Amino acid sequence: MANASVHLAPVEIIVQHAWLLRLVRMANASVHLAPVEIIVQHAWLLRLVRMANASVHLAPVEMIVQHAWLLRLVRMANASAHLAPVEMIVQHAWLLRLVRMANASVHLAPVEMIVQHAWLLRLVRMANASVHLAPVEMIVQHAWLLRLVRMANASAHLAPVEMIVQHVWLLRLVRMANASVHLALVEIIVQQ
């Protein structure tokens, strides 16, 4: 979403050359893990904010997963596999302050908490000593992943979307290499 007048930095293609994912192309015959649904299916994670609207009536962020929750991200309930807990997507902060686009003139509402009551997380309520990782909690539970940036801005000086993971890949989302189940490593979501 390059904006000549404001020079908005184009949102980096979250997956660049491929769908956000192949997020976890972890089809495992022995466990029959359902492959993660294509997060954006036919397009980049985006069109993240289909906000090409001269009059400023920005259309709400398209449903990131449309018909399903962002996930079923990794229906990775597998007691014998000892799946490594999903790394905190944003670790210390909300998934990002996704668009810290506070605009005084328009009073842009801060990006709604992606998971509302908690950090994107508790992504994998993975506090379990015996390794029985609870399935990934629904990232947005009852609502679209977000209303990601309900950013109605009349003057158009939208601050560039902050790098979702800034200095690192969105996460090494599930660094779950498991020899016994041979789960394929989650592909680097944003590579670089």
Stockholm file with secondary structure:
# STOCKHOLM 1.0

chainA/1-192         MANASVHLAPVEIIVQHAWLLRLVRMANASVHLAPVEIIVQHAWLLRLVRMANASVHLAPVEMIVQHAWLLRLVRMANASAHLAPVEMIVQHAWLLRLVRMANASVHLAPVEMIVQHAWLLRLVRMANASVHLAPVEMIVQHAWLLRLVRMANASAHLAPVEMIVQHVWLLRLVRMANASVHLALVEIIVQQ
#=GR chainA/1-192 SS CCCTTTTCCCCCCSSTTSCSCCTTCCCCTTTTCCCCCCSSTTSCSCSTTCCCCTTSCCCCCCCSSTTSCSCCTTCCCCTTTTCCCCCCSSTTSSSCCTTCCCCTTTTCCCCCCTBTTBSSCSTTCCCCTTSCCCCCCCSSTTSCSCCTTCCCCSSCCCCCCCCSSTTSCSCCTTCCCBTTTTBCCCCCSSCC
#=GC SS_cons         CCCTTTTCCCCCCSSTTSCSCCTTCCCCTTTTCCCCCCSSTTSCSCSTTCCCCTTSCCCCCCCSSTTSCSCCTTCCCCTTTTCCCCCCSSTTSSSCCTTCCCCTTTTCCCCCCTBTTBSSCSTTCCCCTTSCCCCCCCSSTTSCSCCTTCCCCSSCCCCCCCCSSTTSCSCCTTCCCBTTTTBCCCCCSSCC
//
